[in-house]
Amino acid sequence: MAITDPMTTEPAPLTADVVEALFTRADGTFLFARWGRPIVPVVFGVTDETVAVLKGAIEALCVLTDHRMAETDPELGANLMVFFLREWDELTATPNLDRLVPDLGPLVARLKTADANQYRVFRFDDAGGIKACFSFIRIDEALAQVPAETLALNQMVQAMLLWSDRAFTDRSPLALLGDAAVLRPDIADLMRAAYDPVLPVMAQDPSHALRLSARLGRAQ
């Protein structure tokens, strides 16, 4: 799966203010986190062909960031769980899901009220790094028109880091290259920087954005 293309015009590097905004939540708090362990994905609710596309996307992003995947997680078995569904009520009908996602009933009610088509729940280790992500995608009329490769790449980008809840509301992390969707080069650069082993797996101080932006353009 193509992530970025050498023919793509390189945009201006993200400024520290823009980087900070990408990890600043709607309540004004800054919170950055990346995966602190190898990623073990499992996908529910789609064909084997689509499963392969999703796993290909996460594999490509792990290559991009020099992060690892594994066959199993010693604590959870699988730690990146992706659920595709037609209606949010399917979540409450899924056996034992309420053990993984507390307050599942009220969450489903909020998602239905908001007419949402996607939601992610993260879990963190003692160091604050991501240890699990549960990604829920409701295939509504809009998402049904999106090519599987585009949907997969977009979802996996948003599972690789704890982005702000407002990070991509105005602009997608992807860009079109001909008829294909690829990761924006500036976002790819930021993701590489985010996984620099010198940096902590979690940060709550906005000054972390300065450390990230200082690495942009040389995180190749």
N, C-alpha and C positions, 0 to 999 in steps of 0.2 A: 504494500500500500504506500502510495506517495505521501510523504509528509510535507516536505518543501521541495521546490524545484529550483535548480541553479539558474534557470532563465527568468525566474521571478524578480521583478525590480525590488531591490532592498529599500524598505522604508526608512525614514529617519529613526534612530534609536529612541526607545521609550524614555521619557524624562523620569526623574525620580518622583515627581508629583503624580504622573500617570501610573507608575508602578505602585505607589502607595495607594492610589484609588482602587486598583485592582484587588487589593487585599483589605480594604476598609469597608466594613459592613454598614448596613443602613442605619444602625444605631450609633455609628461613629467610631466604633472600636476597630483597631487594627489587629488582624490575626492571620498569620502565615503558618502553614504547615505543609509538609511533604510526607511521602510514605517513608516510614522508618524500618520497613521490612520488605522482603520480596513479595510481589503481587501474585496472587493465585486467583484467576478469574473463573467464574461460572455464570452461564447465561440461561435464563428461563423464558419460555413463551415464544420462541421463534424457531425457524427451521435450522437444520445443521449448517446449511450454507451461510445463513446470517450469523450464526455462532462463530463460524470461521472468520467472517469479516470483522466482527467485534474483537476477537482475540488477535487478529492480525493488526488491528489498530493499536491495541495496548502493547503488543510486541514492538511495533515501530516506535511508539513513544518511549518505551523503555530503552531502546537503542539510542534514541535521540538524547535522553537524559542520563544515559549510562547507569540506569537503575536495573534491578534484577526482577525476573519472574521465577516462580518455583512450581513444582508439581503439587505441593500441599503445604498448608500452614499448620505448624504443630499445635497451635492453640485453637484455630477455627476451622481447619480443613481448607475451605475457600474463604478468602477475605475481601474479594471484589465480586459482589453478587449483583447481577443486572437482570431486572425483571421487566418484561414487556407485557402489557395488558391492554384490554379494550376499555375496561371500566375500573374505576378506583375500588369499587366494592370487591373486586377479585382479590385484593390484598387481605381483607379480613377473612376471606374464605381459604387462604393459603395456610395449611397446617404448620403450627409452631412459629410462624413469622412474628407473632407478638412477643416471642421470647427474644428475638433479635432486635426488634424495633419497639421499645416501650411506648405506651399510649398510642398504639396503632389505630384504635377506633377513632379517637378524636382527631388524629392526623388525617385519616381518610376523609372525615367530615370537612376538615379545613380545605383539603385539596379539591373536593367536589364543589364547595362553595366558591372557591377561587377559579374554578374551571381550569385548573393547572394541567399541563401535559407532561411534566417531569418534576422529579424531586430526588434529592440525594441526602442520605443520612451518613455521617462519618462517625467513627469511633477512634479513640486515640490511646497511645501507649503512655507509660509513665513519663517519658521524655517529651510528650506532646506531639510526637509524630503520628501520622495516620497509620492505624493498624487494620482498619476495615472501612469499606464503603458499600452502602446498599443504594443502588441506583434504580429508580422506578420511572419507567417511560410509558405513558398512556398514548397509544397511537390514535390520535384524533384525526380529523380531516386534514389538518395542516401537515402533521408529521407523516401521514400516509403518502404525501406527495414527495417526500424527501428521499433521495436515493439512499440505499442501505449503507454505502461507503461513507457518504457525507454524515448521516446520522451517527454511525459508529465512531467516526473520528471526533465529531463534536462532543459526544458523550464521554469518550475516554479522555479527552483533553480536560474536561471538567471534573473527572475523577482523579486525575493525577496530582492535583494541588487543591488546597482549601482556598479557592478563590472567594472573593466577596460575593454576596448574594446579588449584587448589582453589577458584577464585572462585565457581563456580556449582554446586558439588556439593550444597549444602544448600538453595539457593533460586535459581530460574530468573531470568534477566534480563528475562523476559517476565511479563505479567500478563493475566488474562482480562478482557475487557470484553464482557459478554454472551457470545456464542459465538465472538468473535474474540480472538486473541492480539495484544497490543500491547506495545511496549517500556515497561518500568516507568519512570515519570517521573523517579525519582531516578537511574536508570542513564542515561537520556537526558541529564539535566543533567550527569552526570559525563562522559559522552562529549563533550558540547559543550565542557566545561572542558578536557578532555584535548587538544583540538585548538586551544586558544588559541594563536595564533602567537607570543605572548610567551614561552610555555613551551618548553623544549627538547623535541626529538623523542624523546629517551631520557634516563632518569634511573635511577641506582642507589642514590641516597641516600633513605632513608625520609622525609626532610623534604619530598620532592616531594609527598607526600600532603597535607601542610599547605597547599602552594600550590594544589593541586587543590581541596581542601575550601573554601578561602577564596573560590573562584570559584563555588561551587555557589549556586544561587539567583539569580545575576546573569549566568549564561552563557546568556542568552536571545537 
